Amino acid sequence: MTAKMKGAVTARYRWMVVSRLLAATAGGYAVASLFGALMAFGLPQVSGLTLADGVVIGTMLGFVVHAGLFVFAFSPIRAGRVWGWLLGAALVMAVMLWAAGGNALFPPAPH
């Protein structure tokens, strides 16, 4: 590889890696935390679990989702598409959580 070619590829490649790393960490965290909150709020309502059990299961599943999204962020598809999927998933889960009555500031009272 020549010096001219190496310099041109390196800057673009570094920005691509930074974008994917931000998608994996920040975007993955946002989606995983929304997923965990949705599970923590929704599981007790649909399955009869206690609120504490729903929180524990939602948290554990959130870790699994975050690990999967981290791998997805470095998949061979374009970085813009990765960001689109993450934003779309976050939006859908935020709307579902809002529609179910979940609120981060005022959580539901235990039954």
Buried (B, 14 or more C-beta within 10 A) or exposed (E): EEEEEEEEEEEEEEEEEEBBEBBBBEBBBBBBBBBBBBBBBBBBBEEEBEBEBBBBBBBEBBEEBBEEBBEBBBEEEEBEEBBEBBBEBBEEBBEBBEEBEBEEEEBEEEE
